[in-house]
Amino acid sequence: MQNINLFIPNSFLAETNDLKLKTYKVGIIGRALAVFRVNKVIIYNDSSFNDERGRKDAKFIYDVLSYMNTPQYLRKRAFPIQEDLKHVGILPPLRTPHHPTNDSPKKGDFRQGFTVKRNKKGTFVDIGMDKLAFCKEQLTVNKIFSFKITKIAKEILVTPDEPEDIYWGYETVYDNDGLKKSLNKQNPDFVVITTRYADTINSIFDELRYKVNNVNNIAIVFGGPYSSVEGNYSDPKWESIEVNTIPNQGTKTVRTEEAVVATLSLFNLLLA
C-alpha cells in the first residue's frame, strides 16, 4: 500500500486573522487527511511567508492537526489549556479506528496511550481506562505511543505496537524548513505539484494512475492562497509531475483546503 505524504505551506492561513476561522480551515484539512487515509502531513515554510507570523501560523496548524489526531480520552493530558486552541470545540471528530468510542477495551485491543511516569521496571501509561496501564519498557514520558493490551486484571499490561492493516491516523511534521528541504527529509519516490497552470488531470489521468500505483511514497504538494508552488523541485532522487486537479474551476481562486479535498478525492480514485 502506498504512503501518502501531504505538504501544505505555513501561508495557508494568511488570508485571515480570525482565530475561529483559522481553526475551522485547519479542521477541514484534518478531516480530509483521515477520510482519505493520508499517512503524514508536512507543514513547510512558504518563502513569501517566512517571518514571525508565518512561524506562528505553522505552529498553530501543527497544534490543531495534532489535537485532531489525538484520541479524545488523551487530549487533556496532551494539550494543556492554551489560548490558540480555545475554538477546538468546532473541529469535526475523525471517527477513525484509533479514536475508539468503546469505553471497555479488552485484551488484544490496540489503543493509543500517553506515557505518564516511569520507574525501574517500565512506564505507566494512560490508555483511557480508570487506572493507568503498565508497559515493561522504558519509554519517553509525556508522549503518545500506540500499544496493544496484553493483560487486563488487577494490573493492565500493554506493549508498544500498532495494527498493520488498519488506518491508524496521520503524523504531523513541522521542522521550520522550506519545501525542498522538507521533501528531501521525507525521501519520496514521486512528487506531485498541484497548480492551476499545469496540464489538467483528465488529460494525463492514465499516466498519473500508472505512476502512483508503481511507487511506494507519494508526496502531494500544495501552494498558498496567493501563489502556486514556485521554484524548481525536480531532483534525481524522485520523479515529479505538475498537475491541475481542478479543471475548469468556476471561481477565480481555489482555497488550499478546497484543493486538498478535491485532490485527495481524485487520488483515492487513482489508487482504488
C-alpha angles and dihedrals in degrees: 000000000000122000113227118206117189121205118201127174126242085235089069090103098039094111095070142037094194108115095205092051091047090053091049093050093050088047090061089054093048093050091049091051090056097041092053097038098243112182101204139008118204122197110208131189113257106221090226092053102041099130138096092287090051093051091046092051091047091054090048092051089048093050096048094046091047090048091052092050093050116092113251093243091061102043098092090054097041098042117042114202111286133169096237091059097050093111098049089112088080093058116111116242115249095219090200124152092262089058098066121191091198110102093192108067118187138206111293095028120128118230137170113239139191116228107232107174143340139223133181091279100049146287134315113225135194108221095165099271129122091264136029120271122224129230119195091220132085104245132176110270123238095026135111119243134168118249142183117222108235100172138018114187132095083328124039111216126196136177128203107264143118134201118268100206101044128077104251102187132266136289120233119214132188120166100161089250135138121248099266093050091045090052092049091053092054094046098212125193094212130023121201115196112198115213137146089228096065133081112295116255093241090060093055100026098123093045092049093046091052092049098047092047092054100052134066107214119043123187118199113193128201131190130220133266096271103041144014122249105295129200137040111294100171116126136174089239094065145025116241139193137180118222140174105223095183108056117191094009112198096213130067091239137017117218118233094245090051091050091050093054093045094046097045091050089056093047088050086060093044092053097042 
